[in-house]
């Protein structure tokens, strides 16, 4: 899943970005409301995390502007203003949830999961399960099975497999994986993809006659059904 964080506190943002990426999210970060609103309007995200008091364009204005333009991306507002009336303002502006600082990272994850699941439930075109041959992925419970056998995946492995399953039969390049499963800041020469593909292949293909994860030398990778 791809997130946009709009937060001007650099230390807080660094902590959140690191934690979210460790959970398998792809995260873009912007320090100002102006830059953040531009990104939110021009890129497709699964959810936005918006600080209430960012400079240039404040959080409420960002939410109101996006909703007025028809953008229905789930939005979680972060704020040090925890009075009831402030929460009401945020929700009335169009935010999906409101989290007062200081907060626990675990609670942030839970609230993100809730607003994205709510969005998925309201959009019939959004898939909650992916199937490729005998491989099944449940996006809500974040579980994977092959031929009925439970497969335990780490967050990044899950995100990698999800991308491959959404592009089954298609060759996906290293650049595509870096942009959609990791982020734009990784060195294209890094072996992080090879390492994760190797680990994923061990979990998905080991013990089965057919190998589903294929490497096409010089081109990329492909998931075969």
C-alpha positions as CSV (number, residue, x, y, z in Angstrom):
1,X,0.0,0.0,0.0
2,X,1.2,3.5,-0.8
3,X,0.9,6.3,1.7
4,X,1.5,10.0,1.7
5,X,2.7,11.6,5.0
6,X,2.4,15.4,5.3
7,X,4.3,16.4,8.5
8,X,6.6,19.3,9.1
9,X,8.2,17.9,12.3
10,X,11.3,16.2,10.7
11,X,12.0,13.9,13.7
12,X,8.4,12.7,14.0
13,X,8.3,12.2,10.2
14,X,11.5,10.3,10.2
15,X,10.2,8.0,12.9
16,X,6.8,7.4,11.1
17,X,8.4,6.8,7.7
18,X,10.8,4.3,9.1
19,X,8.1,2.5,11.0
20,X,5.6,2.4,8.2
21,X,8.2,1.2,5.7
22,X,9.2,-1.6,8.1
23,X,5.5,-2.6,8.0
24,X,5.7,-2.9,4.2
25,X,4.1,0.4,3.2
26,X,5.5,2.6,0.4
27,X,5.7,6.1,1.9
28,X,6.1,9.5,0.3
29,X,6.8,12.4,2.7
30,X,6.3,16.1,2.3
31,X,7.1,18.9,4.9
32,X,4.7,21.5,3.7
33,X,1.0,21.5,3.1
34,X,1.4,23.1,-0.3
35,X,3.8,20.3,-1.5
36,X,1.7,17.7,0.2
37,X,-1.5,18.8,-1.5
38,X,0.2,18.8,-4.9
39,X,1.3,15.2,-4.3
40,X,-2.1,14.1,-3.1
41,X,-3.7,15.6,-6.1
42,X,-1.3,14.3,-8.7
43,X,-0.4,10.8,-7.4
44,X,-2.6,7.8,-6.4
45,X,-2.4,6.8,-2.7
46,X,-4.2,4.3,-0.5
47,X,-4.3,6.7,2.4
48,X,-3.0,10.1,3.5
49,X,-1.6,11.0,7.0
50,X,-1.9,14.7,7.4
51,X,-0.6,16.8,10.3
52,X,-3.2,19.5,11.3
53,X,-0.7,22.4,11.6
54,X,1.6,22.0,8.6
55,X,3.0,25.3,7.0
56,X,1.8,27.1,3.9
57,X,-1.5,25.2,3.6
58,X,-2.9,23.8,6.9
59,X,-4.3,20.2,7.3
60,X,-8.0,21.1,7.3
61,X,-7.6,23.1,4.1
62,X,-5.8,20.2,2.4
63,X,-8.7,17.9,3.4
64,X,-11.4,20.3,2.3
65,X,-9.7,21.0,-1.1
66,X,-9.2,17.3,-1.9
67,X,-12.8,16.5,-1.0
68,X,-14.1,19.4,-3.0
69,X,-12.1,18.1,-6.1
70,X,-13.7,14.6,-5.7
71,X,-10.6,13.0,-4.2
72,X,-11.9,10.3,-1.8
73,X,-8.6,8.9,-0.6
74,X,-8.8,7.9,3.1
75,X,-7.3,10.6,5.3
76,X,-6.0,10.4,8.9
77,X,-5.4,13.7,10.6
78,X,-2.6,14.0,13.2
79,X,-2.7,16.9,15.7
80,X,-1.7,18.2,19.0
81,X,-5.1,19.9,19.2
82,X,-7.1,17.2,21.1
83,X,-10.2,19.1,22.1
84,X,-13.5,17.7,20.9
85,X,-14.4,20.7,18.8
86,X,-11.1,20.3,16.9
87,X,-11.8,16.7,16.2
88,X,-15.3,17.6,15.0
89,X,-13.8,20.2,12.6
90,X,-11.5,17.6,11.2
91,X,-14.2,15.1,10.6
92,X,-16.6,17.7,9.2
93,X,-13.8,18.8,6.8
94,X,-13.9,15.3,5.3
95,X,-11.2,13.4,7.2
96,X,-11.9,9.7,8.0
97,X,-10.2,9.7,11.4
98,X,-8.4,11.9,13.9
99,X,-5.5,10.9,16.1
100,X,-4.2,13.2,18.8
101,X,-0.5,13.5,19.7
102,X,1.2,11.9,21.4
103,X,0.0,8.5,20.1
104,X,1.3,5.0,19.9
105,X,2.6,3.7,16.6
106,X,0.4,0.6,17.1
107,X,-2.7,2.7,17.3
108,X,-1.7,4.6,14.2
109,X,-1.4,1.3,12.3
110,X,-4.8,0.1,13.6
111,X,-6.5,3.3,12.5
112,X,-4.8,3.2,9.1
113,X,-6.1,-0.4,8.7
114,X,-9.6,0.7,9.7
115,X,-9.9,3.6,7.3
116,X,-8.5,1.7,4.3
117,X,-10.6,-1.4,5.0
118,X,-13.7,0.9,5.3
119,X,-12.8,2.4,1.9
120,X,-12.3,-1.1,0.4
121,X,-15.7,-2.2,1.8
122,X,-17.5,0.8,0.1
123,X,-15.9,0.2,-3.3
124,X,-17.1,-3.0,-5.0
125,X,-14.3,-2.8,-7.5
126,X,-11.6,-3.1,-4.8
127,X,-10.3,-6.6,-4.4
128,X,-9.9,-8.2,-1.0
129,X,-8.6,-11.5,-2.2
130,X,-6.0,-12.3,-4.9
131,X,-5.8,-15.8,-6.5
132,X,-3.1,-17.1,-8.8
133,X,-3.5,-20.9,-9.5
134,X,-3.2,-22.6,-6.1
135,X,-1.8,-19.4,-4.5
136,X,-4.3,-17.3,-2.5
137,X,-3.8,-14.0,-0.7
138,X,-6.3,-12.4,1.7
139,X,-5.6,-8.7,1.8
140,X,-7.7,-8.0,4.9
141,X,-6.3,-10.7,7.1
142,X,-2.9,-10.4,5.4
143,X,-2.7,-14.2,5.0
144,X,-1.3,-16.3,2.2
145,X,-1.9,-20.0,1.3
146,X,-0.6,-22.3,-1.4
147,X,-2.6,-25.4,-2.0
148,X,-4.3,-24.8,1.4
149,X,-0.9,-24.5,3.2
150,X,-0.4,-21.4,5.4
151,X,2.6,-19.4,4.4
152,X,4.1,-16.9,6.9
153,X,5.4,-13.8,5.3
154,X,7.1,-10.7,6.6
155,X,5.5,-7.3,5.7
156,X,7.9,-6.6,2.8
157,X,7.5,-10.1,1.5
158,X,3.8,-9.8,1.6
159,X,3.9,-6.4,-0.3
160,X,6.3,-8.0,-2.9
161,X,4.0,-11.0,-3.5
162,X,0.9,-8.8,-3.6
163,X,2.5,-6.7,-6.4
164,X,3.5,-9.9,-8.3
165,X,0.0,-11.3,-7.9
166,X,-1.6,-8.1,-9.2
167,X,0.6,-8.4,-12.3
168,X,0.4,-12.2,-12.7
169,X,1.9,-13.4,-16.0
170,X,3.6,-10.0,-16.6
171,X,7.3,-9.3,-16.4
172,X,7.9,-6.8,-13.7
173,X,11.2,-5.0,-13.8
174,X,13.5,-4.0,-10.9
175,X,12.5,-0.4,-11.4
176,X,8.8,-1.2,-11.1
177,X,9.5,-3.1,-7.9
178,X,11.6,-0.3,-6.4
179,X,8.9,2.3,-7.2
180,X,5.9,0.3,-6.1
181,X,7.1,-2.0,-3.3
182,X,10.0,0.0,-1.8
183,X,10.3,3.7,-2.6
184,X,12.1,6.0,-5.0
185,X,15.1,6.6,-2.9
186,X,16.7,3.1,-3.1
187,X,19.9,2.7,-5.1
188,X,18.9,0.9,-8.4
189,X,22.0,-1.3,-8.0
190,X,21.0,-2.5,-4.6
191,X,20.6,-6.3,-4.2
192,X,17.6,-5.8,-1.8
193,X,15.2,-7.1,-4.5
194,X,17.2,-10.2,-5.2
195,X,17.4,-11.0,-1.5
196,X,13.7,-10.6,-1.0
197,X,12.8,-12.5,-4.1
198,X,15.1,-15.4,-2.9
199,X,13.4,-15.4,0.5
200,X,9.9,-15.3,-1.0
201,X,10.7,-18.1,-3.5
202,X,11.9,-20.3,-0.6
203,X,8.5,-19.8,1.2
204,X,6.3,-19.9,-1.9
205,X,7.9,-22.6,-4.0
206,X,9.8,-24.8,-1.6
207,X,8.2,-28.3,-1.4
208,X,6.1,-27.8,-4.5
209,X,6.9,-29.4,-7.9
210,X,6.1,-26.2,-9.9
211,X,8.1,-23.0,-9.3
212,X,5.7,-20.0,-9.5
213,X,8.2,-17.2,-9.1
214,X,10.3,-17.0,-12.3
215,X,13.5,-14.9,-12.9
216,X,13.9,-13.6,-16.4
217,X,17.6,-12.7,-16.7
218,X,18.1,-9.1,-17.7
219,X,14.4,-8.4,-17.7
220,X,12.9,-9.0,-14.3
221,X,10.5,-11.4,-12.5
222,X,7.2,-13.0,-13.3
223,X,4.6,-14.9,-11.3
224,X,3.2,-17.8,-13.2
225,X,-0.2,-19.3,-12.5
